[in-house]
């Protein structure tokens, strides 16, 4: 803020003070020229008048046989006047007759001006240095006095220079006072508007870095409040536009992901259908004979156990093929209101023997009086079953399976959601892998039979029902899968 205020002060000083200073400088230069010219012209007229008076007084002297003493006394008397520097009389040939004491050692240029005036009969004037002093010279030819050819009178220019210097001093003082007043006004404006200006600059800097949540407040001085409102409207519009662009980009990304997923499902359907058709009959034959041989009591025990192993592996292959078909085939059942609590209890009852064998402790918490979900029951069964199987496979050495079902929000103004949590005590899912576990055929448990199809099925069903699926860290130390389903879900 202080930096912005300093910048504003400098700019205001430059805007206000610079023209004033330049104006006074130009005015001073012009004033010097015009004042000097006016003073010189006035001095020349005064010299001309003085010469006219001197001519009248010098005519009797010139008419009486050039009485040099009287002429010298006359020029000294005239030169003694305050406005006259020196006087000189010249004869008809341009030779000096009498000079005042100040012109006793006059330069040759002064005699040359007198000779030109006698010859041409025209008056002239100019400036010369007499000694170290610059004087104004006026030469007047004389035609009506015998023996008198020209009169020269000089006047000091020092008074004129002093008057010009005084004018410059006055002009400088006036300009300095004006510049000081303008500077005070500029500093006062920067003090008054500095904070608001700093807020605007700070807001512009934040907007330039991408922060569109900034808002500016300003006083109504010099319409700054209108500028602040315009900045706020601009940032608000930019923020809305950015949100729309981000939403559109997210929608496009989601659509592209669904298209890729649909293409993968189509490929899986084709492969699963062909695979099931090709191996279905041979597999059923092998499974049937294996079951019969395993039940034959005449066979040795080791042989019967081998047949049981063959039958178990055939059933595993059958389940894998069935899962592939479940992924690729759309549901054909009708949607009905389904109590998700009943589905959870059915799944846990089915998995109870396997949980005991694997030494996994089941912790089931289901709230009472939960609203139903309008869906295909088998699809909900797939969600719960696949999440539980995923948790069981994550704990090959035993552990905990916690399942909880409750209402997400009790707010009557919002759509009710059911929250299903399935947690385990396994190794969990790393942060960088959580976005991949819902991809087709991606599995972190390939060595224990994972196919990478269970969680994609869960994600598809939850998405169809308008719900959300999240992964987090479970308090038990493993993975926590959170499913949120609206109680009024319909397939989408």
Number of C-alpha atoms within 10 A of each C-alpha: 15 10 10 19 21 16 15 21 21 16 14 19 20 14 13 16 22 15 13 17 16 12 12 20 16 12 13 19 12 12 17 18 11 12 16 17 13 13 17 18 12 12 22 20 13 16 24 19 12 16 21 14 12 19 22 11 15 21 17 16 21 21 13 12 10 18 13 14 10 16 22 18 14 22 22 19 12 21 23 15 11 8 16 18 21 25 29 29 28 23 22 19 14 22 17 18 21 23 24 24 17 16 19 13 11 18 13 9 12 21 17 13 22 30 23 17 22 26 15 10 15 12 19 15 17 14 16 19 15 19 12 7 10 15 20 22 25 26 27 24 25 23 13 10 18 17 20 27 26 31 28 27 29 29 24 21 20 13 12 17 14 11 15 18 13 12 16 17 13 13 17 16 12 13 20 16 12 16 20 13 13 19 20 14 16 22 20 13 14 23 15 14 20 22 17 24 19 19 19 22 16 16 22 18 12 14 17 10 9 13 13 20 13 15 15 18 16 18 14 12 11 9 10 17 16 15 16 22 15 13 20 19 13 14 21 16 13 16 16 13 12 13 12 12 12 12 12 12 12 12 12 12 12 12 12 12 13 13 12 12 16 13 12 16 19 15 13 19 18 15 16 22 17 12 15 19 11 11 14 14 11 11 16 15 13 14 21 14 14 22 18 14 19 23 14 13 10 9 12 10 12 10 13 20 16 14 21 19 15 18 23 15 13 19 15 13 16 18 12 18 18 15 18 24 20 17 22 21 14 8 12 7 11 9 17 13 16 18 18 25 20 12 19 23 15 15 16 20 12 12 16 15 11 13 19 12 9 16 15 22 15 17 13 14 13 17 10 10 10 17 19 17 23 20 24 20 19 14 21 21 18 20 23 25 21 19 22 23 14 20 26 24 17 23 19 13 11 18 20 21 22 20 23 17 22 19 20 15 13 10 8 7 7 8 12 19 22 21 18 22 21 23 29 30 23 22 13 20 18 12 10 7 10 14 12 12 19 20 19 19 16 17 18 15 13 11 8 10 12 18 18 19 21 26 23 21 24 24 19 17 20 23 15 16 23 15 18 15 16 13 20 16 18 18 11 17 14 21 23 24 19 19 22 22 23 22 23 16 19 16 13 9
